[in-house]
């Protein structure tokens, strides 16, 4: 079995807007041939959250990165229904609540 040539780009040090030193990136790199011949292994790296830089003729030309996780839709609870089931005798009828709101606003 052929070995994958893996090189890790050195950490690049830069300055942020405040002048603090920050570590910009450490990224795995591979060649087009290694990507073609060993895609399964390289795709594992990507699925584990790593970005992979692809080089052609010794020069980087693409970056393969994982897709951000999809956000799941959250449904809001039905508070009115819960109030009706837990406090059935303490709810104010709609006609009275309008008068109460008006009263609380002070006639504004």
N, C-alpha and C positions, 0 to 999 in steps of 0.2 A: 504494500500500500504506500502510495506517495505521501510525503509529508507536506503539510500546508506551511508555507512560509508566512509567518506572522511577524509583523513588526509593529511595535507600539510607538506611536508618535510621542516624542518627549513632551512633558508638561510645558505648556506655554505660559509664561508669566506676563501679566499685563497690569495696568493701572486702571482702577475704576474712576468715576468722576470726582471722587473725593481725594484721589491720590493714593488710596490704599492698594497694596499689591494683592492681586487675585490670581487664582489658578484658572486659566481659561478652559483647557480641555486635555484629556488623555483619551486618545481614540485608537482603536485597532485599525490596521490597514491591511489590505489584501490586493492581489492583482486580479485582472480580469480572468486570467487562466485559472487561478485558484478558485475564484468565484464560480466559474463554469464547472470545474471538476469536483468541487467540494461544497456545493451549495447547501447541502443538508446541515453540515457542521456550522457554516457561517450563518445560516438562518436561525440556528439555535442561539448563537450569540445575540442576534437581533431580538429574538423572542424573549431573551433574558434581560432586555433593556439596554443593551450596548449599541452604540452607533459604530458603523464600520465604514472606513474610507476606502474607496476603490481607486486603484492607480492603473494607468495605462501608459506604458513606456516610461515608467518611473515618475510620472506626474499624476497627482490626484485629479480626478475629474468628476467623481460622484461620492455622495455620502448616503449610505443606507441606514435609516433610523427607524426605530419602532414607531408604530402608530399610537398616538395617545389613547388611553383607555376611554371608551364611550361612557358618557354619564348616563345613569339610569334615571328614568322619569320617576319622580316621587309624587304620589297623589296626596293632596291635602286632606286631612281628616274633616268629616262633616260635623262641625261643632254644634250646629243647630240641632241635628238629630240626636247627638249625644246629650245635649242639655234637655231635650224633650224626654229622653228615656230616663235620665238620672234625676231630674227635677220636674216631673210632670205638673205639679201643682203650683210651682213658683214662677212660671213663665207669664209674662204680661201679654195680653192680646194686642194685636197690631194697632187697633184703633186707640188704645190707651197709651201705647209706646210713642206714637206721634205726638200726642198731647204732652206727655212727659218730656220728650225732647224739646218741644217748644218752650215748656215751662223752665227747663234747665238753662236754655239759651238766654232767658230773660227777655224774650220778646224781640230779639234782634232780627 
